[in-house]
Amino acid sequence: MTESDDLRTALDAAAVRWPGLSRSQVLVQLALEGHRVGEAAHRLRREERLAAIERHGGALTGAFGPGYLDQLRNEWPR
């Protein structure tokens, strides 16, 4: 892997957090940490979506009367 300036900066900063590790070990640690952060963000987004569904679920209950779909379908061209 070629170290770009940005990657070099990130590895240098991470090496301070993980002293004694080789450059490749620091890269592995960064990758694992990034994965954990990404997974946590994914879980949070999922929980937020589910909470929104829970909050708004049933909000339109009763908005469409009996036979509404049949009536709508009858308006469609055949």
N, CA, C and O atoms as a GROMACS GRO file, in nm:
protein
  312
    1MET      N    1   0.084  -0.116   0.000
    1MET     CA    2   0.000   0.000   0.000
    1MET      C    3   0.090   0.123   0.000
    1MET      O    4   0.189   0.129   0.073
    2THR      N    5   0.055   0.220  -0.081
    2THR     CA    6   0.132   0.343  -0.089
    2THR      C    7   0.079   0.442   0.013
    2THR      O    8  -0.041   0.466   0.021
    3GLU      N    9   0.168   0.500   0.090
    3GLU     CA   10   0.128   0.599   0.189
    3GLU      C   11   0.114   0.735   0.124
    3GLU      O   12   0.212   0.795   0.080
    4SER      N   13  -0.009   0.782   0.117
    4SER     CA   14  -0.032   0.919   0.072
    4SER      C   15  -0.001   1.012   0.190
    4SER      O   16   0.023   0.965   0.301
    5ASP      N   17  -0.001   1.139   0.165
    5ASP     CA   18   0.024   1.235   0.275
    5ASP      C   19  -0.081   1.220   0.383
    5ASP      O   20  -0.049   1.223   0.502
    6ASP      N   21  -0.209   1.204   0.344
    6ASP     CA   22  -0.317   1.190   0.442
    6ASP      C   23  -0.301   1.063   0.524
    6ASP      O   24  -0.319   1.064   0.646
    7LEU      N   25  -0.268   0.952   0.456
    7LEU     CA   26  -0.250   0.826   0.527
    7LEU      C   27  -0.130   0.834   0.620
    7LEU      O   28  -0.135   0.784   0.732
    8ARG      N   29  -0.023   0.895   0.574
    8ARG     CA   30   0.096   0.911   0.658
    8ARG      C   31   0.062   0.990   0.785
    8ARG      O   32   0.105   0.954   0.894
    9THR      N   33  -0.015   1.097   0.770
    9THR     CA   34  -0.056   1.179   0.885
    9THR      C   35  -0.140   1.097   0.982
    9THR      O   36  -0.119   1.103   1.103
   10ALA      N   37  -0.235   1.020   0.928
   10ALA     CA   38  -0.321   0.938   1.014
   10ALA      C   39  -0.239   0.831   1.086
   10ALA      O   40  -0.260   0.807   1.205
   11LEU      N   41  -0.146   0.768   1.015
   11LEU     CA   42  -0.064   0.664   1.078
   11LEU      C   43   0.029   0.723   1.184
   11LEU      O   44   0.050   0.663   1.289
   12ASP      N   45   0.084   0.840   1.156
   12ASP     CA   46   0.171   0.905   1.255
   12ASP      C   47   0.094   0.937   1.383
   12ASP      O   48   0.143   0.914   1.493
   13ALA      N   49  -0.029   0.990   1.367
   13ALA     CA   50  -0.112   1.023   1.484
   13ALA      C   51  -0.151   0.896   1.559
   13ALA      O   52  -0.149   0.894   1.682
   14ALA      N   53  -0.186   0.791   1.487
   14ALA     CA   54  -0.226   0.666   1.550
   14ALA      C   55  -0.110   0.598   1.620
   14ALA      O   56  -0.128   0.530   1.721
   15ALA      N   57   0.010   0.615   1.567
   15ALA     CA   58   0.128   0.553   1.628
   15ALA      C   59   0.150   0.605   1.769
   15ALA      O   60   0.206   0.535   1.854
   16VAL      N   61   0.108   0.726   1.795
   16VAL     CA   62   0.118   0.783   1.931
   16VAL      C   63   0.023   0.710   2.025
   16VAL      O   64   0.055   0.688   2.141
   17ARG      N   65  -0.094   0.672   1.973
   17ARG     CA   66  -0.192   0.600   2.053
   17ARG      C   67  -0.152   0.457   2.078
   17ARG      O   68  -0.185   0.400   2.183
   18TRP      N   69  -0.081   0.398   1.983
   18TRP     CA   70  -0.040   0.258   1.995
   18TRP      C   71   0.112   0.249   1.982
   18TRP      O   72   0.162   0.196   1.882
   19PRO      N   73   0.184   0.299   2.081
   19PRO     CA   74   0.331   0.295   2.072
   19PRO      C   75   0.380   0.150   2.075
   19PRO      O   76   0.321   0.063   2.140
   20GLY      N   77   0.487   0.127   2.006
   20GLY     CA   78   0.547  -0.007   2.005
   20GLY      C   79   0.493  -0.097   1.895
   20GLY      O   80   0.546  -0.206   1.873
   21LEU      N   81   0.388  -0.054   1.825
   21LEU     CA   82   0.338  -0.134   1.715
   21LEU      C   83   0.408  -0.094   1.587
   21LEU      O   84   0.449   0.021   1.570
   22SER      N   85   0.421  -0.190   1.498
   22SER     CA   86   0.479  -0.160   1.366
   22SER      C   87   0.378  -0.077   1.286
   22SER      O   88   0.261  -0.067   1.322
   23ARG      N   89   0.426  -0.020   1.177
   23ARG     CA   90   0.340   0.062   1.090
   23ARG      C   91   0.220  -0.021   1.041
   23ARG      O   92   0.107   0.028   1.040
   24SER      N   93   0.245  -0.145   1.002
   24SER     CA   94   0.135  -0.228   0.952
   24SER      C   95   0.038  -0.266   1.064
   24SER      O   96  -0.083  -0.276   1.040
   25GLN      N   97   0.089  -0.286   1.186
   25GLN     CA   98   0.001  -0.315   1.299
   25GLN      C   99  -0.086  -0.194   1.334
   25GLN      O  100  -0.203  -0.209   1.371
   26VAL      N  101  -0.029  -0.075   1.323
   26VAL     CA  102  -0.105   0.047   1.347
   26VAL      C  103  -0.216   0.058   1.242
   26VAL      O  104  -0.329   0.096   1.275
   27LEU      N  105  -0.185   0.026   1.118
   27LEU     CA  106  -0.285   0.030   1.012
   27LEU      C  107  -0.398  -0.067   1.042
   27LEU      O  108  -0.515  -0.035   1.021
   28VAL      N  109  -0.365  -0.186   1.090
   28VAL     CA  110  -0.467  -0.285   1.126
   28VAL      C  111  -0.554  -0.230   1.239
   28VAL      O  112  -0.677  -0.242   1.234
   29GLN      N  113  -0.493  -0.171   1.339
   29GLN     CA  114  -0.570  -0.114   1.451
   29GLN      C  115  -0.665  -0.006   1.402
   29GLN      O  116  -0.780   0.001   1.445
   30LEU      N  117  -0.616   0.079   1.313
   30LEU     CA  118  -0.703   0.184   1.258
   30LEU      C  119  -0.820   0.124   1.180
   30LEU      O  120  -0.933   0.172   1.192
   31ALA      N  121  -0.793   0.022   1.103
   31ALA     CA  122  -0.900  -0.043   1.026
   31ALA      C  123  -1.003  -0.104   1.119
   31ALA      O  124  -1.124  -0.090   1.096
   32LEU      N  125  -0.959  -0.172   1.223
   32LEU     CA  126  -1.052  -0.234   1.318
   32LEU      C  127  -1.132  -0.128   1.393
   32LEU      O  128  -1.252  -0.144   1.414
   33GLU      N  129  -1.067  -0.021   1.432
   33GLU     CA  130  -1.137   0.087   1.501
   33GLU      C  131  -1.240   0.152   1.408
   33GLU      O  132  -1.352   0.181   1.450
   34GLY      N  133  -1.202   0.173   1.284
   34GLY     CA  134  -1.295   0.230   1.187
   34GLY      C  135  -1.416   0.140   1.167
   34GLY      O  136  -1.528   0.188   1.155
   35HIS      N  137  -1.392   0.011   1.164
   35HIS     CA  138  -1.502  -0.084   1.150
   35HIS      C  139  -1.596  -0.076   1.270
   35HIS      O  140  -1.718  -0.073   1.253
   36ARG      N  141  -1.541  -0.070   1.390
   36ARG     CA  142  -1.625  -0.061   1.511
   36ARG      C  143  -1.708   0.066   1.509
   36ARG      O  144  -1.827   0.064   1.541
   37VAL      N  145  -1.646   0.177   1.472
   37VAL     CA  146  -1.718   0.304   1.466
   37VAL      C  147  -1.829   0.298   1.360
   37VAL      O  148  -1.940   0.345   1.384
   38GLY      N  149  -1.799   0.241   1.246
   38GLY     CA  150  -1.899   0.228   1.140
   38GLY      C  151  -2.016   0.141   1.183
   38GLY      O  152  -2.132   0.173   1.155
   39GLU      N  153  -1.987   0.030   1.251
   39GLU     CA  154  -2.092  -0.057   1.299
   39GLU      C  155  -2.179   0.013   1.403
   39GLU      O  156  -2.302  -0.001   1.402
   40ALA      N  157  -2.117   0.088   1.493
   40ALA     CA  158  -2.193   0.161   1.594
   40ALA      C  159  -2.283   0.265   1.529
   40ALA      O  160  -2.398   0.282   1.570
   41ALA      N  161  -2.233   0.334   1.429
   41ALA     CA  162  -2.313   0.434   1.358
   41ALA      C  163  -2.430   0.367   1.286
   41ALA      O  164  -2.541   0.420   1.284
   42HIS      N  165  -2.404   0.251   1.227
   42HIS     CA  166  -2.509   0.177   1.158
   42HIS      C  167  -2.619   0.136   1.256
   42HIS      O  168  -2.738   0.150   1.228
   43ARG      N  169  -2.578   0.084   1.373
   43ARG     CA  170  -2.676   0.044   1.475
   43ARG      C  171  -2.759   0.163   1.521
   43ARG      O  172  -2.880   0.152   1.537
   44LEU      N  173  -2.694   0.278   1.542
   44LEU     CA  174  -2.765   0.398   1.586
   44LEU      C  175  -2.866   0.443   1.481
   44LEU      O  176  -2.980   0.475   1.516
   45ARG      N  177  -2.827   0.445   1.354
   45ARG     CA  178  -2.920   0.484   1.247
   45ARG      C  179  -3.039   0.388   1.242
   45ARG      O  180  -3.153   0.431   1.224
   46ARG      N  181  -3.013   0.260   1.259
   46ARG     CA  182  -3.121   0.161   1.258
   46ARG      C  183  -3.216   0.184   1.374
   46ARG      O  184  -3.338   0.182   1.356
   47GLU      N  185  -3.163   0.206   1.493
   47GLU     CA  186  -3.246   0.233   1.610
   47GLU      C  187  -3.330   0.359   1.591
   47GLU      O  188  -3.447   0.363   1.630
   48GLU      N  189  -3.270   0.462   1.532
   48GLU     CA  190  -3.344   0.586   1.507
   48GLU      C  191  -3.458   0.563   1.407
   48GLU      O  192  -3.568   0.615   1.425
   49ARG      N  193  -3.431   0.485   1.301
   49ARG     CA  194  -3.537   0.455   1.203
   49ARG      C  195  -3.650   0.375   1.267
   49ARG      O  196  -3.767   0.404   1.246
   50LEU      N  197  -3.614   0.275   1.347
   50LEU     CA  198  -3.716   0.194   1.412
   50LEU      C  199  -3.797   0.278   1.511
   50LEU      O  200  -3.919   0.259   1.522
   51ALA      N  201  -3.733   0.368   1.582
   51ALA     CA  202  -3.803   0.456   1.675
   51ALA      C  203  -3.900   0.547   1.600
   51ALA      O  204  -4.011   0.573   1.647
   52ALA      N  205  -3.859   0.596   1.483
   52ALA     CA  206  -3.947   0.681   1.402
   52ALA      C  207  -4.068   0.601   1.354
   52ALA      O  208  -4.180   0.651   1.354
   53ILE      N  209  -4.045   0.478   1.313
   53ILE     CA  210  -4.156   0.392   1.271
   53ILE      C  211  -4.252   0.370   1.388
   53ILE      O  212  -4.374   0.377   1.371
   54GLU      N  213  -4.196   0.344   1.504
   54GLU     CA  214  -4.278   0.323   1.623
   54GLU      C  215  -4.360   0.448   1.658
   54GLU      O  216  -4.478   0.438   1.692
   55ARG      N  217  -4.296   0.566   1.648
   55ARG     CA  218  -4.366   0.691   1.680
   55ARG      C  219  -4.480   0.720   1.584
   55ARG      O  220  -4.586   0.767   1.624
   56HIS      N  221  -4.457   0.690   1.456
   56HIS     CA  222  -4.554   0.730   1.354
   56HIS      C  223  -4.645   0.617   1.309
   56HIS      O  224  -4.741   0.639   1.235
   57GLY      N  225  -4.614   0.495   1.353
   57GLY     CA  226  -4.696   0.381   1.313
   57GLY      C  227  -4.841   0.399   1.355
   57GLY      O  228  -4.868   0.435   1.469
   58GLY      N  229  -4.933   0.374   1.264
   58GLY     CA  230  -5.075   0.386   1.294
   58GLY      C  231  -5.130   0.526   1.283
   58GLY      O  232  -5.249   0.548   1.309
   59ALA      N  233  -5.046   0.622   1.244
   59ALA     CA  234  -5.091   0.762   1.236
   59ALA      C  235  -5.205   0.781   1.137
   59ALA      O  236  -5.286   0.872   1.153
   60LEU      N  237  -5.213   0.697   1.037
   60LEU     CA  238  -5.318   0.711   0.936
   60LEU      C  239  -5.428   0.606   0.950
   60LEU      O  240  -5.509   0.588   0.859
   61THR      N  241  -5.430   0.539   1.064
   61THR     CA  242  -5.535   0.439   1.086
   61THR      C  243  -5.672   0.507   1.074
   61THR      O  244  -5.699   0.608   1.139
   62GLY      N  245  -5.755   0.450   0.991
   62GLY     CA  246  -5.889   0.504   0.972
   62GLY      C  247  -5.898   0.612   0.867
   62GLY      O  248  -6.008   0.659   0.837
   63ALA      N  249  -5.787   0.653   0.810
   63ALA     CA  250  -5.788   0.761   0.711
   63ALA      C  251  -5.855   0.716   0.581
   63ALA      O  252  -5.910   0.798   0.508
   64PHE      N  253  -5.850   0.588   0.552
   64PHE     CA  254  -5.909   0.534   0.430
   64PHE      C  255  -6.019   0.437   0.470
   64PHE      O  256  -5.995   0.336   0.537
   65GLY      N  257  -6.139   0.468   0.428
   65GLY     CA  258  -6.254   0.388   0.468
   65GLY      C  259  -6.259   0.252   0.401
   65GLY      O  260  -6.176   0.220   0.317
   66PRO      N  261  -6.359   0.173   0.441
   66PRO     CA  262  -6.376   0.039   0.383
   66PRO      C  263  -6.400   0.049   0.232
   66PRO      O  264  -6.472   0.137   0.185
   67GLY      N  265  -6.339  -0.040   0.159
   67GLY     CA  266  -6.356  -0.044   0.015
   67GLY      C  267  -6.277   0.061  -0.061
   67GLY      O  268  -6.294   0.075  -0.182
   68TYR      N  269  -6.191   0.135   0.008
   68TYR     CA  270  -6.115   0.242  -0.056
   68TYR      C  271  -6.030   0.189  -0.173
   68TYR      O  272  -6.030   0.248  -0.281
   69LEU      N  273  -5.960   0.080  -0.152
   69LEU     CA  274  -5.873   0.027  -0.257
   69LEU      C  275  -5.954  -0.020  -0.378
   69LEU      O  276  -5.916   0.006  -0.492
   70ASP      N  277  -6.066  -0.087  -0.352
   70ASP     CA  278  -6.150  -0.130  -0.465
   70ASP      C  279  -6.200  -0.010  -0.543
   70ASP      O  280  -6.201  -0.012  -0.666
   71GLN      N  281  -6.242   0.092  -0.473
   71GLN     CA  282  -6.291   0.213  -0.538
   71GLN      C  283  -6.180   0.278  -0.621
   71GLN      O  284  -6.203   0.321  -0.734
   72LEU      N  285  -6.062   0.285  -0.565
   72LEU     CA  286  -5.948   0.344  -0.637
   72LEU      C  287  -5.916   0.262  -0.761
   72LEU      O  288  -5.894   0.318  -0.869
   73ARG      N  289  -5.912   0.132  -0.745
   73ARG     CA  290  -5.881   0.045  -0.860
   73ARG      C  291  -5.983   0.056  -0.971
   73ARG      O  292  -5.949   0.045  -1.089
   74ASN      N  293  -6.109   0.078  -0.935
   74ASN     CA  294  -6.214   0.092  -1.036
   74ASN      C  295  -6.196   0.219  -1.119
   74ASN      O  296  -6.250   0.229  -1.229
   75GLU      N  297  -6.122   0.316  -1.068
   75GLU     CA  298  -6.097   0.440  -1.141
   75GLU      C  299  -5.984   0.424  -1.245
   75GLU      O  300  -5.970   0.508  -1.334
   76TRP      N  301  -5.906   0.318  -1.233
   76TRP     CA  302  -5.795   0.297  -1.324
   76TRP      C  303  -5.845   0.254  -1.462
   76TRP      O  304  -5.942   0.180  -1.471
   77PRO      N  305  -5.780   0.301  -1.567
   77PRO     CA  306  -5.819   0.256  -1.701
   77PRO      C  307  -5.792   0.106  -1.717
   77PRO      O  308  -5.698   0.052  -1.660
   78ARG      N  309  -5.875   0.044  -1.793
   78ARG     CA  310  -5.859  -0.103  -1.812
   78ARG      C  311  -5.794  -0.131  -1.942
   78ARG      O  312  -5.772  -0.248  -1.976
   0.00000   0.00000   0.00000
